[in-house]
Amino acid sequence: MGTAAAAAEISEPLLQQDEAAPLDLDEPIPDWKEQITIRGLVVSAVLGALFCIITHKLNLTVGIIPSLNVAAGLLGFFSVKSWTGFLTKLGFSTKPFTRQENTVIQTCVVACYGLAFSGGFGSYLLSMDEKTYKLIGEDYPGNRAEDVKNPGLFWMMGFIFVVSFLGLFSLVPLRKVMVLDYKLTYPSGTATAMLINSFHTHTGAELANGIGDSCGFDNFPTFGLALFNNTFYFDFSPTYVGCGLICPHLVNCSVLLGAIISWGFLWPFVSSKAGDWYPAGLGSNDFKGLYGYKVFVAISLILGDGIYNLIKIIYVTIKEMSTKRQSLPTITEVIDSNTSKLLLEEKKRDEIFLRDRIPFWVAAAGYVCLVAVSMSTMPLIFPPLKWYLVLCSYIIAPALAFCNSYGTGLTDWSLASTYGKIGLFIIASIVGSNGGVLAGLAACGVMMSIVSTAADLMQDFKTGYLTKSSAKSMFVSQIVGTAMGCVIAPLTFWMYWTAFDIGSPDSPYKAPYAVIYREMAILGVEGFSELPQHCLAICTGFFVAALAINLLRDLTPKNISQYIPIPMAMAVPFYIGAYFAIDMFIGTVILFIWERINRKEAEDYAGAVASGLICGDGIWTIPSAILSIFKVDPPICMYFKPSGSS
């Protein structure tokens, strides 16, 4: 099917990047139980609470949450090193701090604060409250007083406990496929691993400094105001330039192609039909307008690509089991005379990653048991969400979790909220006017929690693989971190809820997505017929195109398939915008030129430079968020507009 060629092409830059961070082949690897320590769990709880507070702050103000994976690894390192250094000065002996323990801390923290986002405290859960109901209007069609459920600390904890663990069990059997066979890059996970590895070597590694928050240049009209209005500009983001250096050229070019198709042609064309295909003058987040096209076309491309690859994996797995082979034929190694040390390192990583296996029956039994618990408890929390609807959600959730994890591995973008919208619309339309809004919002939480947690798990598996950490310790630390988050995330949100006027238009904590999610649920109740004209037809076309492109990639020889774009990567800018595609393309151009000037140097240092850019930008997120919490703004701010405007 041509799978070997495609997978080898995708994985090659990662092999080069690994060479930039060599590990000691004779380094003793602790047992998986020794990688999880009491001090590590204490540090994880403290950092998890800090990151939950920061995430809630950003979620309730701007609604945009950056990745804090790198910052978690950094602060985990300095916290434990400071603690052990202090004890050593007092004369106490301390256990050595290993890269594996550092990785476990980072995993635990990410699992904890991730629930502050996927728990919906600034989106779907807040959409259920009475204040949001009144903001939309008590006489608004489809907005019923019966579909109101105000936040409560204990029911929120119960809800988070019920839905958050399912994502951990949904994709565990595919960890080998995602990390070893497809060798997905997971840029943030890779950068975090390189940061942790650099901390735990004798020589260390110097990280590139990130670029701080420059008020005006974040929105600099690089190519003119006309293209700027269509999101074509360079926003000087070190993170996405770094992603461009790590991700394969094909992924970066696919992202740019998607940006050109969507924001260069499709969305301007659809915008010109305002007043014809859909009412003119609608808000930028109204699903009855351009926003509806953006969301559903992106979903169509993502589902087409994800479902194709999921079916392909199932087919190849069954085929290999029938022929009694040992592994999936998805990788053809690209080797030369200079890669023997690299291959030895990779072989040892593979052995460690596969040593502590997580049996399939554990994942399956865990998922089934959690589904049973959820089916019995979810209707008690949300009466309109019947048990059979919960069951249906959990049947399709693993497929969506795979799509999101696969896409995150390619582009570093988790579209958990987009998949949540799928559950929202489907369940809301099934339940209808008698409780459909509440049921749809609850279903959104189910989907969003599963796909987000699954993507985080695979990202952390990637980090663990590169730091020679046990997959079992990664899985257990994810469970522990999730359990922490089920308590810490609601508690830290409750602090905001009781101290501030959350959701009020005049409050600094406006929770902008609360109204949007409730309006989406109302739209789902009204039915897909409420979507703008030709939206479903366009979506069908892009869904079929994604299937056809993937089939073409598998049927054509490598010298042709290496130039065929990846639909999953193309889909992200359809919804997000073109700006990050420009950043990633600049990164890939830098790497391309570097390879032409000195290929060996590019192979040795490109991954380190990329990780430095991502880490520097990620580390700056913490002081930037703290300054934002205390309302410390830049003394001046410049912006750009046409010279003729007032």
Secondary structure, DSSP 8 states (H G I E B T S, - for coil): --HHHHHHHHHHHHHHHHHTS---TT-----TTTTS-HHHHHHHHHHHHHHHHHHHHHHHHT------HHHHHHHHHHHHHHHHHHHHHTT-------HHHHHHHHHHHHHHHHHHHHT-TTTTTGGGSHHHHHHH-TTSTT--GGG-----HHHHHHHHHHHHSHHHHHSGGGHHIIIIIS----HHHHHHHHHHHHHTSSS-----------TTGGG--TT-HHHHHTT-S----HHHHHHHHHS-HHHHHHHHHHHIIIIIIIHHHHHTTBTTTB-TT--TT-TTTHHHHHHHHHHHHHHHHHHHHHHHHHHHHHHHHHHT-SS-S-------TT-HHHHHHHHHHHHHHHHS---HHHHHHHHHHHHHHHHHHHHHHSTTS-HHHHHHHHHHHHHHHHHHHHHHHHHS---HHHHHHHHHHHHHHHHTTTTHHHHHHHHHHHHHHHHHHHHHHHHHHHHHHHTT--HHHHHHHHHHHHHHHHHHHHHHHHHHHHHS-TT-TTSS---HHHHHHHHHHHHHHH-GGGS-TTHHHHHHHHHHHHHHHHHHHHHS-HHHHTTS--HHHHHHHHHH-SHHHHHHHHHHHHHHHHHHH-HHHHHHHHHHHHHHHHHHHHHHHHHHHHHHHTT---S-------TT--
